Every structure is written in structure tokens, then in C-alpha cells.
Amino acid sequence: MKMKNNDIRICTSCHFLFKGNPNYGCCPDCGKPTIRDADDKEMAECWYFRKIFAEAKPA
Ligand SMILES: [Zn+2]
């Protein structure tokens, strides 16, 4: 598991973005296990759309 200064994940199935939680083995939205770390661009979109699931606060 690589260390990053964020823990935003993305579901590649439904593109739901959420704050990473080790308890999530699958997407909290669609339930599929198709999740991976979001890249910088996706994280920017995450803040833009506010499609985020935890108490991450936008800068
Ligand atoms: Zn999903």
C-alpha cells in the first residue's frame, strides 16, 4: 500500500469518488470492487463536484 498525502479513491465502474477507508473493499455507491486510488485530476474533480463521502474539507 503506497503512502500518499490523501486517500481519495475512485470507483471505475460508476466513478463515485470517496474518501478512502480501509474498511471499504468495494464501492460504497454501487458495491462493485472496482476501486483504486484517484489521481490528481480525479481528485480535483472530486472537489469540484463535491461528490465525496466523508468529512474531507475542500481547501
Ligand atoms: Zn461504484
N, CA, C, O and the ligand as a Tripos MOL2 file, in Angstrom:
@<TRIPOS>MOLECULE
protein
  237   235    60     0     0
PROTEIN
NO_CHARGES

@<TRIPOS>ATOM
      1 N           0.8490   -1.1950    0.0000 N.3       1 MET1
      2 CA          0.0000    0.0000    0.0000 C.3       1 MET1
      3 C           0.8830    1.2420    0.0000 C.2       1 MET1
      4 O           1.6690    1.4590    0.9220 O.2       1 MET1
      5 N           0.7490    2.0290   -1.0110 N.am      2 LYS2
      6 CA          1.5920    3.2100   -1.1180 C.3       2 LYS2
      7 C           1.0620    4.3590   -0.2640 C.2       2 LYS2
      8 O          -0.1450    4.5190   -0.0830 O.2       2 LYS2
      9 N           1.9710    5.1320    0.2410 N.am      3 MET3
     10 CA          1.5890    6.2580    1.0710 C.3       3 MET3
     11 C           1.3920    7.4900    0.2110 C.2       3 MET3
     12 O           2.2300    7.8240   -0.6260 O.2       3 MET3
     13 N           0.3030    8.1400    0.4240 N.am      4 LYS4
     14 CA          0.0410    9.3940   -0.2670 C.3       4 LYS4
     15 C          -0.4730   10.3820    0.7650 C.2       4 LYS4
     16 O          -0.8780    9.9880    1.8590 O.2       4 LYS4
     17 N          -0.4600   11.6360    0.4300 N.am      5 ASN5
     18 CA         -0.9430   12.6180    1.3880 C.3       5 ASN5
     19 C          -2.4460   12.8260    1.2520 C.2       5 ASN5
     20 O          -2.9940   13.8330    1.6980 O.2       5 ASN5
     21 N          -3.0780   11.8810    0.6460 N.am      6 ASN6
     22 CA         -4.5340   11.9080    0.5570 C.3       6 ASN6
     23 C          -4.9820   10.4650    0.4610 C.2       6 ASN6
     24 O          -4.1620    9.5600    0.3100 O.2       6 ASN6
     25 N          -6.2280   10.2620    0.5440 N.am      7 ASP7
     26 CA         -6.7080    8.8930    0.4320 C.3       7 ASP7
     27 C          -8.0430    8.8690   -0.3090 C.2       7 ASP7
     28 O          -9.0030    8.2160    0.1020 O.2       7 ASP7
     29 N          -8.0640    9.5900   -1.3920 N.am      8 ILE8
     30 CA         -9.2680    9.6150   -2.2090 C.3       8 ILE8
     31 C          -9.2480    8.4220   -3.1590 C.2       8 ILE8
     32 O          -8.2540    8.1480   -3.8320 O.2       8 ILE8
     33 N         -10.3420    7.7460   -3.1890 N.am      9 ARG9
     34 CA        -10.4750    6.5830   -4.0660 C.3       9 ARG9
     35 C         -11.5330    6.8880   -5.1080 C.2       9 ARG9
     36 O         -12.3950    7.7480   -4.9310 O.2       9 ARG9
     37 N         -11.4330    6.1540   -6.1930 N.am     10 ILE10
     38 CA        -12.4580    6.2840   -7.2230 C.3      10 ILE10
     39 C         -12.9490    4.9020   -7.6170 C.2      10 ILE10
     40 O         -12.1790    3.9420   -7.6620 O.2      10 ILE10
     41 N         -14.2240    4.8150   -7.8980 N.am     11 CYS11
     42 CA        -14.7970    3.5900   -8.4210 C.3      11 CYS11
     43 C         -14.7660    3.6880   -9.9440 C.2      11 CYS11
     44 O         -15.3230    4.6200  -10.5230 O.2      11 CYS11
     45 N         -14.1260    2.7420  -10.5760 N.am     12 THR12
     46 CA        -14.0070    2.8100  -12.0270 C.3      12 THR12
     47 C         -15.2810    2.3520  -12.7210 C.2      12 THR12
     48 O         -15.4110    2.4680  -13.9390 O.2      12 THR12
     49 N         -16.1990    1.8440  -11.9540 N.am     13 SER13
     50 CA        -17.4520    1.3950  -12.5370 C.3      13 SER13
     51 C         -18.4590    2.5380  -12.6380 C.2      13 SER13
     52 O         -19.0360    2.7790  -13.6980 O.2      13 SER13
     53 N         -18.6620    3.2380  -11.5220 N.am     14 CYS14
     54 CA        -19.6640    4.3160  -11.5160 C.3      14 CYS14
     55 C         -19.0230    5.6910  -11.3300 C.2      14 CYS14
     56 O         -19.7190    6.7060  -11.3420 O.2      14 CYS14
     57 N         -17.6880    5.7260  -11.1570 N.am     15 HIS15
     58 CA        -16.9420    6.9700  -10.9800 C.3      15 HIS15
     59 C         -17.3200    7.7240   -9.7240 C.2      15 HIS15
     60 O         -17.1980    8.9460   -9.6530 O.2      15 HIS15
     61 N         -17.7650    7.0040   -8.7700 N.am     16 PHE16
     62 CA        -18.0090    7.6040   -7.4680 C.3      16 PHE16
     63 C         -16.6640    7.8470   -6.7820 C.2      16 PHE16
     64 O         -15.8110    6.9610   -6.7200 O.2      16 PHE16
     65 N         -16.4970    9.0590   -6.2730 N.am     17 LEU17
     66 CA        -15.2710    9.3990   -5.5590 C.3      17 LEU17
     67 C         -15.5570    9.4460   -4.0670 C.2      17 LEU17
     68 O         -16.5790    9.9850   -3.6420 O.2      17 LEU17
     69 N         -14.6770    8.8950   -3.2920 N.am     18 PHE18
     70 CA        -14.9160    8.8900   -1.8600 C.3      18 PHE18
     71 C         -13.6000    8.8750   -1.1130 C.2      18 PHE18
     72 O         -12.5500    8.5140   -1.6460 O.2      18 PHE18
     73 N         -13.6960    9.2760    0.1290 N.am     19 LYS19
     74 CA        -12.5170    9.2750    0.9740 C.3      19 LYS19
     75 C         -12.2160    7.8420    1.3550 C.2      19 LYS19
     76 O         -13.0830    7.1070    1.8250 O.2      19 LYS19
     77 N         -10.9880    7.4680    1.1460 N.am     20 GLY20
     78 CA        -10.6030    6.0890    1.3810 C.3      20 GLY20
     79 C         -10.7950    5.6570    2.8170 C.2      20 GLY20
     80 O         -10.4930    6.3920    3.7580 O.2      20 GLY20
     81 N         -11.2880    4.4900    2.9590 N.am     21 ASN21
     82 CA        -11.4560    3.8970    4.2690 C.3      21 ASN21
     83 C         -11.0420    2.4470    4.1360 C.2      21 ASN21
     84 O         -11.5340    1.7460    3.2520 O.2      21 ASN21
     85 N         -10.1570    1.9850    4.9850 N.am     22 PRO22
     86 CA         -9.6710    0.6080    4.8530 C.3      22 PRO22
     87 C         -10.7760   -0.4170    4.9770 C.2      22 PRO22
     88 O         -10.6010   -1.5700    4.5820 O.2      22 PRO22
     89 N         -11.8940   -0.0210    5.5120 N.am     23 ASN23
     90 CA        -12.9930   -0.9610    5.6350 C.3      23 ASN23
     91 C         -13.7410   -1.1700    4.3230 C.2      23 ASN23
     92 O         -14.5120   -2.1180    4.1750 O.2      23 ASN23
     93 N         -13.5000   -0.2770    3.3840 N.am     24 TYR24
     94 CA        -14.1990   -0.4110    2.1200 C.3      24 TYR24
     95 C         -13.4200   -1.3160    1.1820 C.2      24 TYR24
     96 O         -12.3360   -0.9570    0.7220 O.2      24 TYR24
     97 N         -13.9540   -2.4550    0.9060 N.am     25 GLY25
     98 CA        -13.3460   -3.3380   -0.0830 C.3      25 GLY25
     99 C         -14.0260   -3.1520   -1.4120 C.2      25 GLY25
    100 O         -13.6080   -3.7310   -2.4140 O.2      25 GLY25
    101 N         -15.0570   -2.3610   -1.4320 N.am     26 CYS26
    102 CA        -15.7880   -2.1340   -2.6580 C.3      26 CYS26
    103 C         -16.4100   -0.7480   -2.6220 C.2      26 CYS26
    104 O         -16.3820   -0.0650   -1.5980 O.2      26 CYS26
    105 N         -16.9580   -0.3540   -3.7320 N.am     27 CYS27
    106 CA        -17.5370    0.9680   -3.8650 C.3      27 CYS27
    107 C         -18.7460    1.1350   -2.9400 C.2      27 CYS27
    108 O         -19.6550    0.3040   -2.9530 O.2      27 CYS27
    109 N         -18.7610    2.2000   -2.1420 N.am     28 PRO28
    110 CA        -19.8980    2.4200   -1.2490 C.3      28 PRO28
    111 C         -21.1610    2.8400   -1.9910 C.2      28 PRO28
    112 O         -22.2490    2.8680   -1.4160 O.2      28 PRO28
    113 N         -21.0110    3.1610   -3.2490 N.am     29 ASP29
    114 CA        -22.1740    3.5940   -4.0170 C.3      29 ASP29
    115 C         -22.7950    2.4400   -4.7860 C.2      29 ASP29
    116 O         -23.9880    2.1690   -4.6490 O.2      29 ASP29
    117 N         -21.9970    1.7630   -5.5900 N.am     30 CYS30
    118 CA        -22.5520    0.7020   -6.4300 C.3      30 CYS30
    119 C         -22.2020   -0.6950   -5.9250 C.2      30 CYS30
    120 O         -22.7570   -1.6910   -6.3910 O.2      30 CYS30
    121 N         -21.2810   -0.7580   -4.9750 N.am     31 GLY31
    122 CA        -20.9820   -2.0450   -4.3660 C.3      31 GLY31
    123 C         -19.9990   -2.9150   -5.1180 C.2      31 GLY31
    124 O         -19.6940   -4.0240   -4.6790 O.2      31 GLY31
    125 N         -19.4990   -2.4350   -6.2350 N.am     32 LYS32
    126 CA        -18.5410   -3.2250   -7.0000 C.3      32 LYS32
    127 C         -17.1280   -3.0270   -6.4530 C.2      32 LYS32
    128 O         -16.8180   -1.9630   -5.9160 O.2      32 LYS32
    129 N         -16.2850   -4.0200   -6.5810 N.am     33 PRO33
    130 CA        -14.9230   -3.9330   -6.0380 C.3      33 PRO33
    131 C         -13.9550   -3.2110   -6.9650 C.2      33 PRO33
    132 O         -12.7400   -3.3680   -6.8450 O.2      33 PRO33
    133 N         -14.4810   -2.4370   -7.8680 N.am     34 THR34
    134 CA        -13.6520   -1.7740   -8.8830 C.3      34 THR34
    135 C         -13.1900   -0.4120   -8.3890 C.2      34 THR34
    136 O         -13.5360    0.6150   -8.9710 O.2      34 THR34
    137 N         -12.4120   -0.4040   -7.3230 N.am     35 ILE35
    138 CA        -11.9250    0.8600   -6.7880 C.3      35 ILE35
    139 C         -10.4130    0.9310   -6.8480 C.2      35 ILE35
    140 O          -9.7200   -0.0820   -6.7540 O.2      35 ILE35
    141 N          -9.9250    2.1270   -7.0040 N.am     36 ARG36
    142 CA         -8.4830    2.3650   -6.9930 C.3      36 ARG36
    143 C          -8.2550    3.7850   -6.4930 C.2      36 ARG36
    144 O          -9.1990    4.5600   -6.3350 O.2      36 ARG36
    145 N          -6.9860    4.1170   -6.2450 N.am     37 ASP37
    146 CA         -6.6820    5.4770   -5.8310 C.3      37 ASP37
    147 C          -6.9970    6.4350   -6.9610 C.2      37 ASP37
    148 O          -6.7110    6.1610   -8.1260 O.2      37 ASP37
    149 N          -7.5820    7.5460   -6.6080 N.am     38 ALA38
    150 CA         -7.8490    8.5690   -7.6130 C.3      38 ALA38
    151 C          -6.5590    9.3260   -7.9180 C.2      38 ALA38
    152 O          -5.7370    9.5360   -7.0260 O.2      38 ALA38
    153 N          -6.3820    9.7270   -9.1490 N.am     39 ASP39
    154 CA         -5.2070   10.5270   -9.4770 C.3      39 ASP39
    155 C          -5.5160   12.0080   -9.2430 C.2      39 ASP39
    156 O          -6.6290   12.3720   -8.8630 O.2      39 ASP39
    157 N          -4.5200   12.8430   -9.4760 N.am     40 ASP40
    158 CA         -4.6790   14.2640   -9.1420 C.3      40 ASP40
    159 C          -5.8480   14.9080   -9.8680 C.2      40 ASP40
    160 O          -6.5870   15.7080   -9.2940 O.2      40 ASP40
    161 N          -6.0040   14.5560  -11.1190 N.am     41 LYS41
    162 CA         -7.0780   15.1450  -11.8970 C.3      41 LYS41
    163 C          -8.4410   14.7140  -11.3530 C.2      41 LYS41
    164 O          -9.3760   15.5080  -11.2500 O.2      41 LYS41
    165 N          -8.5150   13.4650  -11.0200 N.am     42 GLU42
    166 CA         -9.7780   12.9560  -10.4750 C.3      42 GLU42
    167 C         -10.0720   13.5630   -9.1120 C.2      42 GLU42
    168 O         -11.2260   13.8140   -8.7650 O.2      42 GLU42
    169 N          -9.0210   13.7930   -8.3510 N.am     43 MET43
    170 CA         -9.2380   14.4350   -7.0590 C.3      43 MET43
    171 C          -9.7250   15.8650   -7.2280 C.2      43 MET43
    172 O         -10.5670   16.3350   -6.4640 O.2      43 MET43
    173 N          -9.2000   16.5490   -8.2170 N.am     44 ALA44
    174 CA         -9.6670   17.9030   -8.4970 C.3      44 ALA44
    175 C         -11.1510   17.8750   -8.8470 C.2      44 ALA44
    176 O         -11.9210   18.7320   -8.4150 O.2      44 ALA44
    177 N         -11.5310   16.8950   -9.6220 N.am     45 GLU45
    178 CA        -12.9480   16.7410   -9.9590 C.3      45 GLU45
    179 C         -13.7600   16.4210   -8.7190 C.2      45 GLU45
    180 O         -14.9070   16.8430   -8.5690 O.2      45 GLU45
    181 N         -13.1460   15.6830   -7.8610 N.am     46 CYS46
    182 CA        -13.8050   15.3170   -6.6180 C.3      46 CYS46
    183 C         -14.2060   16.5660   -5.8510 C.2      46 CYS46
    184 O         -15.3400   16.6830   -5.3870 O.2      46 CYS46
    185 N         -13.2720   17.4950   -5.7210 N.am     47 TRP47
    186 CA        -13.5870   18.7340   -5.0080 C.3      47 TRP47
    187 C         -14.6030   19.5470   -5.7950 C.2      47 TRP47
    188 O         -15.4920   20.1800   -5.2250 O.2      47 TRP47
    189 N         -14.4580   19.5180   -7.0950 N.am     48 TYR48
    190 CA        -15.3430   20.3190   -7.9320 C.3      48 TYR48
    191 C         -16.7910   19.8700   -7.7960 C.2      48 TYR48
    192 O         -17.6940   20.6890   -7.6240 O.2      48 TYR48
    193 N         -16.9930   18.6100   -7.8710 N.am     49 PHE49
    194 CA        -18.3620   18.0980   -7.8170 C.3      49 PHE49
    195 C         -18.8580   17.8570   -6.4030 C.2      49 PHE49
    196 O         -20.0490   17.6380   -6.1780 O.2      49 PHE49
    197 N         -17.9400   17.8990   -5.4580 N.am     50 ARG50
    198 CA        -18.3110   17.6220   -4.0630 C.3      50 ARG50
    199 C         -18.9800   16.2600   -3.9270 C.2      50 ARG50
    200 O         -19.8260   16.0250   -3.0640 O.2      50 ARG50
    201 N         -18.5660   15.4010   -4.8010 N.am     51 LYS51
    202 CA        -19.1780   14.0800   -4.7920 C.3      51 LYS51
    203 C         -18.3790   13.2020   -3.8370 C.2      51 LYS51
    204 O         -17.8530   12.1530   -4.2090 O.2      51 LYS51
    205 N         -18.3110   13.6430   -2.6580 N.am     52 ILE52
    206 CA        -17.4340   12.9590   -1.7110 C.3      52 ILE52
    207 C         -18.2040   12.5980   -0.4670 C.2      52 ILE52
    208 O         -19.1960   13.2240   -0.0950 O.2      52 ILE52
    209 N         -17.7200   11.6060    0.1250 N.am     53 PHE53
    210 CA        -18.4740   10.8580    1.0780 C.3      53 PHE53
    211 C         -18.0440   11.0810    2.5100 C.2      53 PHE53
    212 O         -18.7590   10.6100    3.3950 O.2      53 PHE53
    213 N         -17.0140   11.7100    2.8140 N.am     54 ALA54
    214 CA        -16.6330   11.8180    4.2200 C.3      54 ALA54
    215 C         -16.3570   13.2640    4.5530 C.2      54 ALA54
    216 O         -16.6620   14.1520    3.7570 O.2      54 ALA54
    217 N         -15.8010   13.5110    5.6850 N.am     55 GLU55
    218 CA        -15.6390   14.8820    6.1020 C.3      55 GLU55
    219 C         -14.3550   15.5190    5.5850 C.2      55 GLU55
    220 O         -13.7010   16.2840    6.2950 O.2      55 GLU55
    221 N         -14.0090   15.2080    4.3770 N.am     56 ALA56
    222 CA        -12.8700   15.8770    3.7680 C.3      56 ALA56
    223 C         -13.2660   17.3130    3.4830 C.2      56 ALA56
    224 O         -14.2950   17.5640    2.8560 O.2      56 ALA56
    225 N         -12.4630   18.2450    3.9350 N.am     57 LYS57
    226 CA        -12.8490   19.6180    3.6810 C.3      57 LYS57
    227 C         -12.0790   20.1920    2.5000 C.2      57 LYS57
    228 O         -10.8640   20.0200    2.3990 O.2      57 LYS57
    229 N         -12.7790   20.8620    1.6220 N.am     58 PRO58
    230 CA        -12.1340   21.4760    0.4740 C.3      58 PRO58
    231 C         -11.2080   22.6030    0.9180 C.2      58 PRO58
    232 O         -11.4840   23.3090    1.8870 O.2      58 PRO58
    233 N         -10.1220   22.7530    0.2000 N.am     59 ALA59
    234 CA         -9.1750   23.8120    0.5290 C.3      59 ALA59
    235 C          -9.7570   25.1400    0.0580 C.2      59 ALA59
    236 O          -9.1290   26.1850    0.2300 O.2      59 ALA59
    237 ZN        -19.1880    2.3810   -7.8430 Zn       60 ZN60
@<TRIPOS>BOND
     1     1     2 1
     2     2     3 1
     3     3     4 2
     4     3     5 am
     5     5     6 1
     6     6     7 1
     7     7     8 2
     8     7     9 am
     9     9    10 1
    10    10    11 1
    11    11    12 2
    12    11    13 am
    13    13    14 1
    14    14    15 1
    15    15    16 2
    16    15    17 am
    17    17    18 1
    18    18    19 1
    19    19    20 2
    20    19    21 am
    21    21    22 1
    22    22    23 1
    23    23    24 2
    24    23    25 am
    25    25    26 1
    26    26    27 1
    27    27    28 2
    28    27    29 am
    29    29    30 1
    30    30    31 1
    31    31    32 2
    32    31    33 am
    33    33    34 1
    34    34    35 1
    35    35    36 2
    36    35    37 am
    37    37    38 1
    38    38    39 1
    39    39    40 2
    40    39    41 am
    41    41    42 1
    42    42    43 1
    43    43    44 2
    44    43    45 am
    45    45    46 1
    46    46    47 1
    47    47    48 2
    48    47    49 am
    49    49    50 1
    50    50    51 1
    51    51    52 2
    52    51    53 am
    53    53    54 1
    54    54    55 1
    55    55    56 2
    56    55    57 am
    57    57    58 1
    58    58    59 1
    59    59    60 2
    60    59    61 am
    61    61    62 1
    62    62    63 1
    63    63    64 2
    64    63    65 am
    65    65    66 1
    66    66    67 1
    67    67    68 2
    68    67    69 am
    69    69    70 1
    70    70    71 1
    71    71    72 2
    72    71    73 am
    73    73    74 1
    74    74    75 1
    75    75    76 2
    76    75    77 am
    77    77    78 1
    78    78    79 1
    79    79    80 2
    80    79    81 am
    81    81    82 1
    82    82    83 1
    83    83    84 2
    84    83    85 am
    85    85    86 1
    86    86    87 1
    87    87    88 2
    88    87    89 am
    89    89    90 1
    90    90    91 1
    91    91    92 2
    92    91    93 am
    93    93    94 1
    94    94    95 1
    95    95    96 2
    96    95    97 am
    97    97    98 1
    98    98    99 1
    99    99   100 2
   100    99   101 am
   101   101   102 1
   102   102   103 1
   103   103   104 2
   104   103   105 am
   105   105   106 1
   106   106   107 1
   107   107   108 2
   108   107   109 am
   109   109   110 1
   110   110   111 1
   111   111   112 2
   112   111   113 am
   113   113   114 1
   114   114   115 1
   115   115   116 2
   116   115   117 am
   117   117   118 1
   118   118   119 1
   119   119   120 2
   120   119   121 am
   121   121   122 1
   122   122   123 1
   123   123   124 2
   124   123   125 am
   125   125   126 1
   126   126   127 1
   127   127   128 2
   128   127   129 am
   129   129   130 1
   130   130   131 1
   131   131   132 2
   132   131   133 am
   133   133   134 1
   134   134   135 1
   135   135   136 2
   136   135   137 am
   137   137   138 1
   138   138   139 1
   139   139   140 2
   140   139   141 am
   141   141   142 1
   142   142   143 1
   143   143   144 2
   144   143   145 am
   145   145   146 1
   146   146   147 1
   147   147   148 2
   148   147   149 am
   149   149   150 1
   150   150   151 1
   151   151   152 2
   152   151   153 am
   153   153   154 1
   154   154   155 1
   155   155   156 2
   156   155   157 am
   157   157   158 1
   158   158   159 1
   159   159   160 2
   160   159   161 am
   161   161   162 1
   162   162   163 1
   163   163   164 2
   164   163   165 am
   165   165   166 1
   166   166   167 1
   167   167   168 2
   168   167   169 am
   169   169   170 1
   170   170   171 1
   171   171   172 2
   172   171   173 am
   173   173   174 1
   174   174   175 1
   175   175   176 2
   176   175   177 am
   177   177   178 1
   178   178   179 1
   179   179   180 2
   180   179   181 am
   181   181   182 1
   182   182   183 1
   183   183   184 2
   184   183   185 am
   185   185   186 1
   186   186   187 1
   187   187   188 2
   188   187   189 am
   189   189   190 1
   190   190   191 1
   191   191   192 2
   192   191   193 am
   193   193   194 1
   194   194   195 1
   195   195   196 2
   196   195   197 am
   197   197   198 1
   198   198   199 1
   199   199   200 2
   200   199   201 am
   201   201   202 1
   202   202   203 1
   203   203   204 2
   204   203   205 am
   205   205   206 1
   206   206   207 1
   207   207   208 2
   208   207   209 am
   209   209   210 1
   210   210   211 1
   211   211   212 2
   212   211   213 am
   213   213   214 1
   214   214   215 1
   215   215   216 2
   216   215   217 am
   217   217   218 1
   218   218   219 1
   219   219   220 2
   220   219   221 am
   221   221   222 1
   222   222   223 1
   223   223   224 2
   224   223   225 am
   225   225   226 1
   226   226   227 1
   227   227   228 2
   228   227   229 am
   229   229   230 1
   230   230   231 1
   231   231   232 2
   232   231   233 am
   233   233   234 1
   234   234   235 1
   235   235   236 2
@<TRIPOS>SUBSTRUCTURE
     1 MET1         2 RESIDUE 1 A MET
     2 LYS2         6 RESIDUE 1 A LYS
     3 MET3        10 RESIDUE 1 A MET
     4 LYS4        14 RESIDUE 1 A LYS
     5 ASN5        18 RESIDUE 1 A ASN
     6 ASN6        22 RESIDUE 1 A ASN
     7 ASP7        26 RESIDUE 1 A ASP
     8 ILE8        30 RESIDUE 1 A ILE
     9 ARG9        34 RESIDUE 1 A ARG
    10 ILE10       38 RESIDUE 1 A ILE
    11 CYS11       42 RESIDUE 1 A CYS
    12 THR12       46 RESIDUE 1 A THR
    13 SER13       50 RESIDUE 1 A SER
    14 CYS14       54 RESIDUE 1 A CYS
    15 HIS15       58 RESIDUE 1 A HIS
    16 PHE16       62 RESIDUE 1 A PHE
    17 LEU17       66 RESIDUE 1 A LEU
    18 PHE18       70 RESIDUE 1 A PHE
    19 LYS19       74 RESIDUE 1 A LYS
    20 GLY20       78 RESIDUE 1 A GLY
    21 ASN21       82 RESIDUE 1 A ASN
    22 PRO22       86 RESIDUE 1 A PRO
    23 ASN23       90 RESIDUE 1 A ASN
    24 TYR24       94 RESIDUE 1 A TYR
    25 GLY25       98 RESIDUE 1 A GLY
    26 CYS26      102 RESIDUE 1 A CYS
    27 CYS27      106 RESIDUE 1 A CYS
    28 PRO28      110 RESIDUE 1 A PRO
    29 ASP29      114 RESIDUE 1 A ASP
    30 CYS30      118 RESIDUE 1 A CYS
    31 GLY31      122 RESIDUE 1 A GLY
    32 LYS32      126 RESIDUE 1 A LYS
    33 PRO33      130 RESIDUE 1 A PRO
    34 THR34      134 RESIDUE 1 A THR
    35 ILE35      138 RESIDUE 1 A ILE
    36 ARG36      142 RESIDUE 1 A ARG
    37 ASP37      146 RESIDUE 1 A ASP
    38 ALA38      150 RESIDUE 1 A ALA
    39 ASP39      154 RESIDUE 1 A ASP
    40 ASP40      158 RESIDUE 1 A ASP
    41 LYS41      162 RESIDUE 1 A LYS
    42 GLU42      166 RESIDUE 1 A GLU
    43 MET43      170 RESIDUE 1 A MET
    44 ALA44      174 RESIDUE 1 A ALA
    45 GLU45      178 RESIDUE 1 A GLU
    46 CYS46      182 RESIDUE 1 A CYS
    47 TRP47      186 RESIDUE 1 A TRP
    48 TYR48      190 RESIDUE 1 A TYR
    49 PHE49      194 RESIDUE 1 A PHE
    50 ARG50      198 RESIDUE 1 A ARG
    51 LYS51      202 RESIDUE 1 A LYS
    52 ILE52      206 RESIDUE 1 A ILE
    53 PHE53      210 RESIDUE 1 A PHE
    54 ALA54      214 RESIDUE 1 A ALA
    55 GLU55      218 RESIDUE 1 A GLU
    56 ALA56      222 RESIDUE 1 A ALA
    57 LYS57      226 RESIDUE 1 A LYS
    58 PRO58      230 RESIDUE 1 A PRO
    59 ALA59      234 RESIDUE 1 A ALA
    60 ZN60       237 GROUP 0 **** ****
